[in-house]
Amino acid sequence: MMQTNKAEYTFSDAELKAIVRLFSKTTVPTGLEKLYQFATAYVYQHMTIAEAENLIVSH
């Protein structure tokens, strides 16, 4: 049987917000599309509309 090595990491809310902020200002690198989709969905589900709007505007 072949084993697949997978790395696991738990992102903080601040890290997920930073990923969304960074990738909203530039092209998402190839291979990181699913990470960006996950981060965006997670962050927007856990924020008010005002917080989500400010996330893109700030920084």
Contacts in CASP RR format, 6 or more apart in sequence:
PFRMAT RR
TARGET T0000
AUTHOR 0000-0000-0000
METHOD contacts of the structure
MODEL  1
MMQTNKAEYTFSDAELKAIVRLFSKTTVPTGLEKLYQFATAYVYQHMTIA
EAENLIVSH
11 19 0 8 1.000
11 39 0 8 1.000
13 43 0 8 1.000
13 46 0 8 1.000
16 39 0 8 1.000
16 42 0 8 1.000
16 43 0 8 1.000
17 43 0 8 1.000
17 55 0 8 1.000
19 35 0 8 1.000
19 36 0 8 1.000
19 39 0 8 1.000
20 36 0 8 1.000
20 39 0 8 1.000
20 40 0 8 1.000
20 43 0 8 1.000
20 55 0 8 1.000
20 56 0 8 1.000
21 55 0 8 1.000
21 56 0 8 1.000
21 58 0 8 1.000
21 59 0 8 1.000
23 32 0 8 1.000
23 36 0 8 1.000
23 39 0 8 1.000
24 56 0 8 1.000
28 36 0 8 1.000
43 52 0 8 1.000
43 55 0 8 1.000
44 52 0 8 1.000
47 55 0 8 1.000
END
